[in-house]
Amino acid sequence: MDKDKRQNLKFDSKAVYCPPDEATKSISPPIIMSSSFQYDAEIFQRIIDGARKDVNIYGRCGNPSEYQFEEQMMMIEGADACLATASGMAAISVALLGLLKSGDHIVCDWTTYSSTHEMLDHRLTDYNIETTFVDTSNADAVCAALRDNTKVLYFETIANPSMKVAEVAPLVEMAHERGIVVMCDNTFASPYVMRPLDHGVDIVLESATKFIGGHSDVIGGAISMKSDLLPKDFLEQIRWNTMVKLGAPIAPFNAWMLSRGIQTLSVRVERACQSAAKLAKHFEGHPLVTKVWYPGLASHPQHEIAKKQMPKFGAMLTFDVGDGNRALKVLDNLELCCFSASLGGVRTTTQIPALMAFLDIPEEERLEMGISNGMIRVSVGIEDVDDIIVDFDNALALM
Ligand SMILES: Cc1ncc(COP(=O)(O)O)c(C=O)c1O
């Protein structure tokens, strides 16, 4: 099937379809594990003449399994180009370092993944790239933070752990009027729940480790692009001048695992979203739960925005049990669900943001970001939702 036809398929079909391997006709793509490739005089001349993606040069410069994953990601993100990376953080770092120069400025939402926050707040400042952190749900605050040297507006489509939903269209409009590139991390949503490029975002970043892989057994990331602001070959430029130089490409086996994960993304995430909605409602009426954050609840501050942008609402939710000790007791008493870092797998996983991902951020700053000590974050899996509810109820009773 040609590319145009594939682009016109519905999401689920796009995710499942994979062209047969040309050499063997296998319907599962082969894994090419080689780090080196044999040249002949003609191939060698093409490399000298500047050929890149259309010849295999060396594992770090590109690999057929990596390109296969990139092609599938491009389809499901509705992108014009994609770059696969060693991890979600590699995607974020390569995109930022590929785009920015010393003296540039970023405006970023104040709740992002902790390593992203630290990268912007500490690491990039060493290279004279400054970030202003604002609440991106406040358009006036975003507007006031923009400067002549602002190059990037950055946010997460569903922010961790408050599940805040960024209203994308006005942010894109404000940024594009000033020639600012809009970059967002879509990890908590996944392309099944939201496709930010359809809403005008220029670059979307995914930690494919999460919903795309879906089984908690692989690390990887992806940068996808559809933009009128950036050169069409921007991702190919940064593949060479940034990702290859940083040594951040994905390993072939990981790319293959993620290609496989994409094929079941929609069925897994559909089920998880339905269960998350049921679990959120259950927590809302629970006497031991003080607050619930889930975009699908009418009580969520961005519920109406979420309804328009991502009507499936996602598989992530957070609830509060009052303090850190109580939160720890709940997680320690879970039997079916898992107390663990990360998210997006077939198993329901939980964590305490204040004690885990955000531990390095000073408490005062954390509380200002809306991250209280008793918050428990849940990534809902595909177990039977009634069993998930019983597991949480038992654990809450033992708190
Ligand atoms: C929202 C978000 N973005 C990026 C990352 C980084 O992904 P990775 O661990 O694949 O580098 C994470 C990891 O938890 C995350 O939660």
The ligand as a Tripos MOL2 file, in Angstrom:
@<TRIPOS>MOLECULE
LIG
   16    16     1     0     0
SMALL
NO_CHARGES

@<TRIPOS>ATOM
      1 C1          6.2730   12.9270   30.6340 C.3       1 LIG1
      2 C2          7.5780   12.2450   30.4590 C.ar      1 LIG1
      3 N1          8.4200   12.6650   29.4930 N.ar      1 LIG1
      4 C3          9.6110   12.0920   29.2920 C.ar      1 LIG1
      5 C4         10.0410   11.0440   30.0770 C.ar      1 LIG1
      6 C5         11.3850   10.4460   29.8470 C.3       1 LIG1
      7 O1         11.2560    9.2340   29.1880 O.3       1 LIG1
      8 P1         12.3980    8.1010   29.1800 P.3       1 LIG1
      9 O2         12.4180    7.5070   30.5460 O.co2     1 LIG1
     10 O3         11.9730    7.1860   28.1000 O.co2     1 LIG1
     11 O4         13.6790    8.8000   28.8920 O.co2     1 LIG1
     12 C6          9.2020   10.5700   31.0960 C.ar      1 LIG1
     13 C7          9.6460    9.4530   31.9430 C.2       1 LIG1
     14 O5          9.0040    9.0500   32.8700 O.2       1 LIG1
     15 C8          7.9430   11.1980   31.2860 C.ar      1 LIG1
     16 O6          7.1200   10.7890   32.2560 O.3       1 LIG1
@<TRIPOS>BOND
     1     1     2 1
     2     2     3 ar
     3     2    15 ar
     4     3     4 ar
     5     4     5 ar
     6     5     6 1
     7     5    12 ar
     8     6     7 1
     9     7     8 1
    10     8     9 2
    11     8    10 1
    12     8    11 1
    13    12    13 1
    14    12    15 ar
    15    13    14 2
    16    15    16 1
@<TRIPOS>SUBSTRUCTURE
     1 LIG1         1 GROUP 0 **** ****
